[in-house]
Structures are given as structure tokens and as C-alpha cells.
Amino acid sequence: MVKKLVKLLDRYLLEPVRTRRRRARLRKIVEQAHREYGDVFKRLGDS
């Protein structure tokens, strides 16, 4: 169990720093998803 926890912590706490290109690509994808699907989740939250 301890080994599994250490692996999880390594994965989330010690992840490599993203390069500028990778960060920009991720930002573009997130913005596009927000534009396309943002209203859906807003309506679900309001109902």
C-alpha cells in the first residue's frame, strides 16, 4: 500500500515542468473545450 501511495505522489507532485509550446497547446485545447461545452455544464448546474 505504501508503494502505491508513493507512486501516486511521485506522479502528481514530481511531474516535469511543461514547456512553453506544450503549455500553449494545452491552453488552446482547454479554451476550445470551454467554448464548445461550457454552456452544457452551466445549464446542468442551473437545473
PyMOL commands that set and color helices and strands:
alter all, ss='L'
color gray80, all
select helices_A, chain A and resi 2-13+20-46
alter helices_A, ss='H'
color red, helices_A
deselect
rebuild
show_as cartoon
